[in-house]
Amino acid sequence: MSRVISLCRQSSLDRRLGRWMAQHPYLSYGLLWLAMPLGLLAAVFLLAAVIAFPIAWLFGCL
């Protein structure tokens, strides 16, 4: 039973990250504002590649 409980505990990395975010809220929100648009941009480019690659292969452009 103690093994099951230990698997449910938070890892030390999660605790340290949570503590750091609590101590630096503006910095962590700034990183979030920076990471979200970059992530969305990467998702758009990935989606465009997923659509364009088969079409280019189909028409012999590759």
CYANA upper distance limits for C-alpha pairs under 8 A (distance plus 0.5 A):
  1 MET  CA      5 ILE  CA      7.04
  2 SER  CA      6 SER  CA      6.62
  3 ARG  CA      7 LEU  CA      6.78
  4 VAL  CA      8 CYS  CA      7.10
  5 ILE  CA      9 ARG  CA      7.14
 10 GLN  CA     14 ASP  CA      6.80
 10 GLN  CA     15 ARG  CA      7.25
 11 SER  CA     15 ARG  CA      6.98
 12 SER  CA     16 ARG  CA      6.57
 13 LEU  CA     17 LEU  CA      6.53
 14 ASP  CA     18 GLY  CA      6.53
 15 ARG  CA     19 ARG  CA      6.60
 16 ARG  CA     20 TRP  CA      6.59
 17 LEU  CA     21 MET  CA      6.63
 18 GLY  CA     22 ALA  CA      6.64
 19 ARG  CA     23 GLN  CA      6.76
 20 TRP  CA     24 HIS  CA      6.60
 21 MET  CA     25 PRO  CA      5.93
 21 MET  CA     27 LEU  CA      8.40
 21 MET  CA     28 SER  CA      6.29
 24 HIS  CA     28 SER  CA      6.75
 25 PRO  CA     29 TYR  CA      6.63
 26 TYR  CA     30 GLY  CA      6.51
 27 LEU  CA     31 LEU  CA      6.77
 28 SER  CA     32 LEU  CA      6.76
 29 TYR  CA     33 TRP  CA      6.64
 30 GLY  CA     34 LEU  CA      6.68
 31 LEU  CA     35 ALA  CA      6.44
 32 LEU  CA     36 MET  CA      6.44
 33 TRP  CA     37 PRO  CA      7.49
 34 LEU  CA     38 LEU  CA      7.20
 35 ALA  CA     39 GLY  CA      6.46
 36 MET  CA     40 LEU  CA      6.65
 37 PRO  CA     41 LEU  CA      6.52
 38 LEU  CA     42 ALA  CA      6.62
 39 GLY  CA     43 ALA  CA      6.65
 40 LEU  CA     44 VAL  CA      6.74
 41 LEU  CA     45 PHE  CA      6.81
 42 ALA  CA     46 LEU  CA      6.54
 43 ALA  CA     47 LEU  CA      6.58
 44 VAL  CA     48 ALA  CA      6.65
 45 PHE  CA     49 ALA  CA      6.63
 46 LEU  CA     50 VAL  CA      6.65
 47 LEU  CA     51 ILE  CA      6.80
 48 ALA  CA     52 ALA  CA      6.37
 49 ALA  CA     53 PHE  CA      6.11
 50 VAL  CA     54 PRO  CA      7.69
 51 ILE  CA     55 ILE  CA      7.37
 52 ALA  CA     56 ALA  CA      6.51
 53 PHE  CA     57 TRP  CA      6.59
 54 PRO  CA     58 LEU  CA      6.43
 55 ILE  CA     59 PHE  CA      6.83
 56 ALA  CA     60 GLY  CA      6.64
 56 ALA  CA     61 CYS  CA      5.53
 56 ALA  CA     62 LEU  CA      6.71
 57 TRP  CA     61 CYS  CA      6.40
 57 TRP  CA     62 LEU  CA      5.99
